[in-house]
Amino acid sequence: MSRQRLSLWWFVGTLVFSLLSMLVPLPDVLAPFKPYWPALFLLYWSLESNDRVSLGLAFLMGLAADLLDGVLLGEQALRLCALVFIALRFRSRLRFFPMWQQTLAVFALLLNDRVLLLVVRVFAGDPLPPASWWVAPFVGAALWPFLFLLLDDLRMRLRIQ
């Protein structure tokens, strides 16, 4: 198999894995700690791949996530588009941050994502979520260095561009 094809399979496979990990059910006690996996994987690829991640891909991933999760159609598409837009806009800076600064930037992006989700859900007529709902961005930011290093190591071992 050629390197280009392997690279494409690795890229698509990680995105599909992120959508499937979003569907893993957790007990009610652990549900607030579940990170937003598609956002983390799209953030990784938007930082590491110059030409693969676009707003169109973020929109399609969001629509797929909406369909799989059974939420308001376009909710996650809007969130992922906003997240990828900001990540691509500041890509040249974020890539060269030390890991602790990159983690803080990812935390800010995930917190922005939660605020956007809150606005969408309030406009849809849902009640305000409990305070534990705000834990997921902290968990996502705590997982970011490990996820980044794992994906980067696997990408380098496979020698994928």
Protein Blocks (a to p, Z undefined) as FASTA:
>chain_A
ZZklmmmmmmmmmmmmmmmmmmpccdfklmmmpccfklmmmmmmmmmpmklpcfklmmmm
mmmmmmmnopaehklmmmmmmmmmmmmmmmmmmmmpcfklmmmmmmmmmmmmmmmmmmmm
mmnopacddfklmmmmmmmmmmmmmmmmmmmmmmmmnopZZ
